[in-house]
Amino acid sequence: MQNSFHIKPSEELIEYVQKFGRDAYLDFDFQLETNYGFIHKLENGKIVFFPNNFKHDGILFDDKKCFETIIKNDKFPIENPERDMFELEIERIRTFHLQADHYKNHLNHVLKFEFDKITREAAQAYLKKVIGRSIKKLTTATDIIALISVIGELIKKETNGKWFLIKRYGLYNPFFQPNLRTASGNVYLISDHVIGSVNWKTSILEHFFIDVHSQISPKIKWSSFSKRRADLIMLE
């Protein structure tokens, strides 16, 4: 497998497919539904993958079998050039529903707290401190994901909810964003809410609970949100 593909600059692969009378931008055979890469199946049996921006490295596959193995494993042999915060924690996010204590301990360590349990008092202190550190540009991706975990656990308990993941893609490979489905059948995009809170420097924890219980703001219904979607993964 390791010798049956070759990572090459897209510029070089553009010239390569031209030898077969192909325009890299126009004459592709199909576009992947995952990372939207462009695929050329050449007459010599080789397959060329171009990233969707045609700027970063592409891949020349020696044969169809190698290409199909990569697609089946959903793992290209190139790291995403701009790694999303969720990608940095991808292994823990795969089991996000089991990581609450880990992320509580992370916040205790980084923020110099000693909370034994995830409570509203603890989450409020974490949120305020992380936002304060973000102003000084000290907040890390792990800090924000830890906030998603601890605040999400409180909302999950209050709504009798469950964690699920939304599978998204970078230029090559997937990452996962954790969110909540409440017992009443609503989707609560806790990741977006926490990131928005940090970005907008709004440190009032109660706003999360007001939002999830509000009868005024429109709700996202799981029944319609999940319809015909293969990118949603229930964790519980």
C-alpha positions in Angstrom: 0.0 0.0 0.0 2.7 2.5 1.0 4.4 2.2 -2.4 1.2 2.3 -4.5 0.5 6.0 -4.3 2.7 9.1 -4.7 2.0 12.5 -3.1 2.9 15.3 -5.6 2.3 19.0 -6.0 -1.0 19.8 -7.8 0.9 21.8 -10.4 2.9 18.6 -11.3 -0.3 16.5 -11.5 -2.0 19.1 -13.6 0.8 18.7 -16.2 0.6 14.9 -15.8 -3.1 14.7 -16.7 -2.5 17.0 -19.7 -0.5 14.2 -21.2 -3.7 12.3 -21.5 -5.6 15.1 -23.1 -7.3 16.2 -19.9 -7.9 19.6 -18.4 -7.5 19.1 -14.6 -10.3 21.6 -13.8 -12.8 20.5 -16.4 -12.3 16.8 -17.4 -12.4 15.1 -14.0 -14.5 11.9 -13.8 -16.2 12.8 -10.5 -16.0 14.8 -7.3 -15.9 13.1 -3.9 -18.9 13.8 -1.6 -16.6 13.9 1.4 -13.8 16.4 1.0 -14.9 17.5 -2.5 -11.7 16.4 -4.1 -11.6 15.9 -7.9 -10.9 12.4 -9.3 -9.3 11.6 -12.7 -9.4 8.0 -13.9 -6.6 7.7 -16.5 -6.3 5.3 -19.4 -3.2 3.8 -18.0 -5.1 2.6 -14.9 -3.8 5.2 -12.6 -6.0 7.6 -10.6 -5.3 11.2 -9.7 -6.7 13.0 -6.8 -6.8 16.8 -6.7 -7.7 18.7 -3.5 -10.7 20.9 -4.2 -8.6 24.1 -4.3 -6.0 22.6 -6.7 -3.3 24.4 -4.7 -2.1 21.9 -2.1 -0.6 18.4 -2.8 -2.5 15.8 -4.8 -2.1 12.1 -5.0 -1.2 9.8 -7.9 -2.6 6.3 -7.2 -0.9 3.4 -9.1 -4.1 1.4 -9.3 -7.8 1.4 -8.5 -7.4 -1.0 -5.5 -5.2 1.4 -3.6 -7.5 4.3 -4.3 -10.6 2.3 -3.1 -8.8 1.3 0.1 -8.1 4.9 0.9 -11.7 5.9 0.3 -13.0 2.9 2.3 -10.7 3.8 5.3 -11.7 7.5 5.0 -8.1 8.5 5.6 -5.9 10.2 3.1 -2.2 10.0 3.6 -1.9 13.8 3.9 -2.8 15.9 6.9 -5.2 18.8 6.5 -3.1 21.9 6.1 -5.2 24.0 8.3 -6.2 21.9 11.3 -9.6 22.7 12.8 -9.8 22.8 16.6 -11.9 19.7 16.7 -9.2 17.8 14.6 -6.6 18.6 17.3 -8.7 16.6 19.8 -10.1 14.0 17.3 -9.3 10.9 19.3 -11.0 12.1 22.5 -13.9 13.5 20.5 -14.6 10.1 19.1 -15.6 9.1 22.7 -16.7 12.5 23.8 -19.5 11.2 26.0 -16.8 9.6 28.2 -14.4 12.5 28.4 -16.1 14.9 30.9 -13.8 14.1 33.8 -10.7 14.5 31.6 -11.8 17.9 30.3 -12.9 19.0 33.8 -9.4 18.1 35.1 -7.8 19.9 32.1 -9.6 23.1 33.0 -8.8 22.7 36.7 -5.1 22.4 35.8 -4.9 25.2 33.3 -7.2 27.7 35.1 -5.9 26.8 38.7 -9.2 25.6 40.1 -10.0 22.6 42.2 -13.6 21.7 41.4 -14.4 18.0 42.1 -17.6 17.9 40.1 -19.1 19.6 37.1 -21.6 22.1 38.5 -23.0 25.4 37.3 -20.7 27.1 39.7 -17.7 25.3 38.2 -18.8 25.9 34.6 -19.4 29.6 35.2 -15.9 30.0 36.7 -14.4 28.0 33.8 -16.2 30.1 31.2 -15.3 33.4 32.7 -11.7 32.5 33.1 -11.3 31.0 29.6 -12.8 34.2 28.1 -10.5 36.3 30.2 -7.5 34.4 28.9 -8.8 34.6 25.3 -8.5 38.4 25.5 -4.8 37.8 26.3 -4.6 35.2 23.5 -3.8 32.5 25.9 -6.8 30.3 25.2 -6.1 27.0 23.4 -8.4 24.8 21.2 -8.4 22.2 24.0 -9.6 24.8 26.5 -12.6 25.6 24.2 -13.4 21.9 23.6 -13.2 21.3 27.4 -15.8 24.1 27.8 -18.0 22.4 25.3 -17.7 19.2 27.3 -18.5 20.6 30.8 -21.2 23.0 29.8 -22.6 20.4 27.5 -22.7 17.8 30.3 -24.9 20.2 32.4 -27.3 20.8 29.5 -27.4 17.1 28.7 -28.4 16.3 32.3 -31.0 19.0 32.4 -32.6 18.0 29.1 -32.0 14.3 29.5 -30.0 14.6 26.3 -27.4 12.6 24.4 -24.2 13.5 22.6 -23.8 13.0 18.9 -21.1 14.0 16.4 -21.3 15.8 13.1 -18.7 14.5 10.8 -17.0 17.3 8.8 -14.1 17.4 6.4 -11.0 19.4 6.0 -9.1 19.5 2.7 -8.4 15.8 3.0 -9.6 14.1 6.1 -12.5 14.2 8.5 -13.0 15.6 12.0 -15.9 15.5 14.4 -18.0 18.2 16.1 -19.8 17.2 19.3 -23.4 18.4 19.8 -26.5 17.5 21.8 -29.9 15.9 21.1 -32.4 16.6 23.8 -35.1 14.1 25.1 -37.7 16.4 23.6 -36.3 15.8 20.1 -34.4 19.0 19.6 -30.9 19.6 18.4 -28.8 21.9 20.5 -25.6 23.0 18.7 -23.5 23.4 21.9 -20.2 23.6 20.0 -21.4 26.7 18.0 -22.8 28.3 21.2 -19.7 27.9 23.2 -17.4 29.0 20.4 -19.7 32.0 19.8 -19.6 32.8 23.5 -15.8 32.8 23.6 -15.5 34.8 20.4 -18.1 37.5 21.5 -16.7 37.5 25.1 -20.1 36.7 26.7 -19.4 34.9 29.9 -22.9 34.5 31.4 -23.5 30.7 31.7 -27.2 31.1 32.3 -27.6 32.3 28.7 -27.1 28.7 27.6 -29.9 27.4 29.7 -32.2 30.2 28.8 -31.6 29.4 25.1 -32.1 25.6 25.4 -35.4 26.1 27.3 -36.7 29.1 25.4 -40.2 28.7 23.9 -39.6 31.8 21.7 -36.5 31.0 19.8 -37.0 28.5 16.9 -35.8 24.9 17.6 -34.0 22.5 15.3 -35.9 19.3 15.3 -33.8 16.1 15.2 -36.4 14.4 12.9 -35.7 16.9 10.1 -32.0 17.6 11.0 -31.0 13.9 10.8 -33.1 13.0 7.7 -31.0 11.3 5.0 -27.7 12.3 6.7 -24.8 9.9 6.9 -22.6 12.4 8.7 -24.3 12.1 12.1 -22.9 9.7 14.7 -24.8 9.0 17.9 -22.5 8.4 20.9 -25.1 7.2 23.4 
